[in-house]
Amino acid sequence: MSRAKQIQILALGGSAGLLLGALAFQYIGGLSPCALCIWQRWPHVVALVAGLGLVVPGPWAWLGALGAGASGAIGVYHTGVERDWWQGPASCTSGGDLSGLSAQELLDQIMAAPVVRCDDIAWELLGLSMASWNAILSFGLAALWVLSTRLRG
């Protein structure tokens, strides 16, 4: 087996591991994901589709790099939302001007709010949230995909 394919298998395993880890935190650990958490998962599914490159010729490694890199970028965005560096999507963050709202309008807004907010940090390790760890690891996986293309020549 070529070195490029070995690296692609490692990158595939990384994306699968991140997805399985997220699902374990959700279904075993009881940490419900916010909208941005879910958004970070889909590009890893794209990276897993790039595994077709192990059996079907084509530029699949670039698809893997794109998927992992996109998840990393969403992770950076999510980290910024969690750390109040910038505003997140209105659909999953707190804030906004509540003045001038009637009690019924305020209640309607509360009832329409998502259960899990994107600007809350549900879990941290070494001062980094899950979104931050996803960004770091996803960019590493994207680099592996790119390296595999360089080794193929």
N, C-alpha and C positions, 0 to 999 in steps of 0.2 A: 504494500500500500504506500502510495506517495506521501511525502511530508505535507503537501497541500491538503490532501484528503484527511489526514490525521488532525490537522488544525481545524478543518471544517467540522469534523466530528466533535472536537472539543467545543467549538462555538455553538453547535447544535445542542450539545449537552448543557452548556451554560444557559441558553435560552429556555430549554426545557426545565432546568433546575430553578430558574427564576419564576417561571410560571407555576411550577409545582409548589415552590415556597410560598408564593402569594396565595395559592389555593389552600395550602395548609394553614396559613395564618387566618384565612377566612373561615374554613370549615372545621378545623381542629382547634385553633386558637380563639375563635369567636370574634375576630376583628373584622367587622363589616367594611368593605372598601367604599371609598367615595368615588365620585365620577372620574376624577383625574387618575385614581388608582386603576380603574378599569381601562381607561385610555392607554395607560402604560403597558397593559397586557397584550393588546391586539398587535402591535408591531412585532412582538416576540413570536406570535403565531405566524406572521409573515416570514420571520427568520427561520422558523421550522419548515415552512414550505420550501425554503431555499435548500433544504436537505435533498431535494430532488437532484441537485447538482452532483450528488454522489453516484447517481445511476444514469442520469440523463444529461448529455452535454448541453452546455449553454452558460450564460452569464449569471448563474444562480448565486454565486458568492456575492455579487454586487447587491442582489436582492436581500441576502442575509445581512450585509453591512448596512443597507438602508433601513431594514427593520430594526436591528439592534440600535442603530444610531438614532432613529426616530423615538424609540422608547427612552433612550438616554436624554434626548432633548425635552421630552414631556416630563421626565423626572426632574430635570433642572427647573423647568417652569413650575412644577408642583412644589419643589423645595422653596422657590421664591414666594409662592403663595403662602406656604406654611410659615415662613419666616417674616412675613409682612414686607417683603422687598417690593412687591407689586401686587396689584389687585388680581384676584382670580375670577373665574366665571361667576357671574351673578347667581347662577343656578345652584351653586354649592359653596358659597362663602358667606360669612356674616358681614354685617355692616349696612351702610345705606342710611338715608335720612328717614327717620320714623316720625318726625314732627308733622303734624297736620293729618295724621291718620286717625280715623275713628277707631273705637275699640273693635268693631266688627272687621274693619280692614286689617288691623293689626293681627287679630286672630286668624283671619284668612291667610295672611302672609306666613304666620307661624305654622299653620297646618299644611301649607304648600311647601315648606322648607324640607330639604332632604334630611334623612335621618343622620347621615354621616356628612359632616362638612369637610370641604377640601382644605380649609385653613387650620384644621386641628391636626396635631401630630399624635397619632395613635400609638406609635412604638418608636423607640430610639435605641441605637447601639453606638457607643462611643461618641455620643452627641450628634449622630447623623440619623435622620429619619429613614423610613423604608424608601421613600421617594429618592432621597439622596443616594442611598446604597444602590438602588436600581440604576440611577444615572451613571454612577461610577462603573458598576459592573457591565452595564449595557455598552458604554463607550469602549470598554476593554474588549467585549465580544465583537463589536464593530471593527476594532483594530485587528482582531484575529481573522475575520472574514477578508479584510483588505490584504493582510499578510498572505493568506492562502492564494489570492489572485496573483500576487507578486511571485510566489514560489512556482506557480504554474507556468509563468513566463509568457 
